[in-house]
Amino acid sequence: MSAELRVSDPPSAWATRVGVLVVALGLELVLYARPGWSDSCLLSPHHGGMVFPVEKINREWACRLQPIVHDYTTTSTVGPVRVALSESMYRYLLDRPPLAATLIHRLGFGLYSSEYRGSGRFWGDDGEGTKGIVELVYEDATSRIYFLEGTHKGRLLHHISGKAVVFLRMNVVRDQVSREMIDSTLVAYTKLDNRLLSGLVSLLRPLIGGIAGGKLKKGVETVNRLGMAMRQQPDRVLSKAIEPPALSDADVAFMRQALGSLPAP
């Protein structure tokens, strides 16, 4: 059928040929435009010498993470750092930042605070100038991927804001007496919101990279201190868990069970 239209053609011919043209254009968009559109949101699976299943992240999240990972201001790798917690306890606290922050604060290990902001979404403050929102993007038996958006106030940089993507790899190991422990490795990509500061990246990279890496390392080491306290002073940890204001019944029940099942130090 000729695609040429003439004024003398009946309306039905016009409708048929325009319909064919629309279908052809639609097929062209599907066959050619869509792959390129998807490619713009592709994430590399390789981070810090590890492979992550980024193909399992939904496309909406991939498009949010891709600009940060591919055009980061700084990147930091921390670990592997060994944490003195069993796998079940580690995952329980990882899923409940407010609980971990409360125990850390009450035990005097840090000034952390945290609040739930929806499923897999938390607000956090390290008590040292850094605060923001953390969202769980992906998780499986050994890996987690987080999106962070927050601010930092310090002496040298009074106020900076930005976003970050953190890849977490967890491996279960055992110590000399066969107690479970967790080796954690984190790879973080940080991107500043301020274009002027981002333009000074060559000057700011050591400073911002040091802040980001230091925060990650301190966080993991603080969780390790909490794990050591649970093993060496379970009664003290439990007393802090039940002192007012009380934690949830579910959290207290889990702490009682977990601390009661720990072997003697």
N, C-alpha and C positions, 0 to 999 in steps of 0.2 A: 504494500500500500504506500503510495507516495505521500510524503509529509508536507508537500506543497499545498497551500490553501488558496482558493480563489474566491473572490467576492460572490461569484455566481453559484458556488457550492451550497447545497441545502444545509440547514442548521444541524441536521444529524451528522453530516460529514465533519462539520467543525467540532462537534462534541466528541466524536470518535477519535479524531486526530489529536485534539488537545489532551484527551484522556491518555492516549498512547505516549504523548510527550511527557506528561506528568509521571507516568509509571517509569519511563526511561530515566528521567531525572532522579526519581526516588531510588532506583537501582544503582545509579551512579554514586549517590550519596552513601548508600549502604556499603558498596564495594570499595570505595576509595576514601571517603572522608572518615568513616568510622575507625579503621585501623590506626590512622595517624592521630586521631583524637585520643584513642586508648593509649597509644605509645607515649603521649605526653605525660602520662601519669605512672609510667613504669618505675619501679623501685629495684635497685640492685639487691640481690640476696646476700651479698658478701659484705660483712661488717666486722672489723677487728679480727680478721682471720677466721671468722665463723660464718656459717651459712644459715640464714633465717628463711622460713617459708613465707616470703612476702606475697607470693601469688595467692595466698589464702586471705589476704586483706581485701575488704570490699573496695570497689573503685572510688567511692566517695572519700574514704579515708586515704587511699593511695594518693589522690589528687591533693589532699591537704598536706600530706607528709613529704611528697616529692620535692617541692621547692625548698624545703628546709634541708633535706638530706643532700640534694644536688647542688645547692647554692648556699652552703652553710658559712657562718662567720668563723666559727671554731669547731673543732671536733676533739673529743677526749675519750680515752679508753682507760678503764679502771679494772684491775683484777688480773687473774682470778684472786678474790679475797675470800678466805675461809670464814664461814659463819658457824658458830657453835650452837646450831639449832637442828633438830630433826626435820625431815622433809615436811611432815604434817604440820608442825608448829611454824616453820618458815612460811609455808603457803597460807596458813591461817592468818598470820600477821600481815603478810603481803596483801591479802584481800581486805584487810581491815586497818588501814593507816591510822584512823582515830584511836584504836586500841593500842597499837604500837607506840604512837606519840604520847598517849597518856601514861603508859608504863615507863617510857624513857624519861618523861618529865618528872614523874613521882619518885623515880629512883635516883634522880639527880644526874642523869647522863647527858641531858641536853634540854633545850627550851622548845622542842618541837610541839606543835599543835596542829590538829587536823579535824576536818568536818566532812560528813557525807554531803555530796551535792547531786545525788542521783546514782543510778546503777553504773558501777565501774568508774565513777567520777568523784573526785575528792578535791577539797581545798586544803592547802597546807602552808605552814609558816615555820621556818627553821629557827626563828627567834634571833636571827643574826642578819636581818635585812632582806632575806629572800622569801617571797611568798607567791602563790599562784594556784592554778588549777592543774590537776593531773588526771588524765583520762586513759583508761586501759583500751588499747586498740585491738590487740590480739594476744591470745595465750594458748599454750598447749603444755604438754608434760615437761618440757625443758626450756621453753622460750616464752618471753613476753615482750610486747612492744608498747611503749607509752608515748602519748603526746602531752607536752607540757606548755603552758602559757603563763608567764608571770613577770614579776619585776624584781629588781635588786637595787637596794640603796647601800652605798658604801662611801668611804672617805674620799677615794680618788674619783669614782664615777658616782655622782650624787644620786642619779636616777636613770636606770636603763630598763628597757622592757624588751621582751623577745619571746621566741618560741623555741621549743626543743623537741627532738625525737630521741628516745632512749631505747636501745635494744638490750635486753637482759637475757643472759644464758645461765641456767642453773644446772649443776651437776652434783649428784649425791656421792659423797665419799665417806670413808670410815677412818676413825683415828686408831691409835695403837690398841685400844681395848674394844674395838668394833662398834663404837658409838657413831650414829649417823651425824654427818655434818654436811654443809652445803658450800660448794665453791661457786661464787657469783662473779660474773664478768659483765661489765656494762660498757656500752659504746654509745656516746651521746653526740648529737649534732645540734649546735645552737646557732640560731639566726636572729640578729638584732632587728628590731622594728625600725629604729632610727636610721635613715639612709645616710645621714652625715657621718654617724659613728661607724656604720658599715663601710663607708668609703675610707675610713682610717684603719681598716682591718690590719694592715701590716704593722701598725704601731700598737694596736689594742689587742692583737691576738694573744700575746703572752699573758696579758692581764686577765682578759675575759676567759681564756682557756684555763688559766690557773684557778679562777673562781669556780667555773663549772666543774672542772676535774676535782677540785678540793671539796666541793659540796657533795659530789657523788661518793668520793672516798670516805669522807667523814660520815655520811649517812650509813654506808655499809658497815664501817667500823663500829658505829654506835649500836647498830642492830646486833653485831657480834658481842658487844659488851652486855647487851640485854640477854643474849643467849647464855653467856658465861654466868651471869647472875642467876638465871633460871636453874642452871645445873649445880651451882655452888651454894646458892642461898634460896632454895625454892620457897621456904616459909616466908622469907622477907618479901619476895616477889608477890606471893599470894596475898599477903597482908596489904600490900600497896594496891592490889587489884580490887580488894573489897572495901577499902576505906572510902568514906564519903568524899565527893559524890560517887555513888556506886556505879560500876559498869553494868552492862546489860546482864540479865540472868544467863543468857546463852554464853556470853564471853566468860563469865565467872565459872560456869560449869565446865567449859572447855579448859580453862586454866587449871582448875582443880584436878581434872582428869590427867591433863598433860604433865603437870608438875608432880603429881602423885606417882606417875609411872616412870619417872626419871630414875636411873640408877644412882646410887650414892656416889658423890664425887671422889 
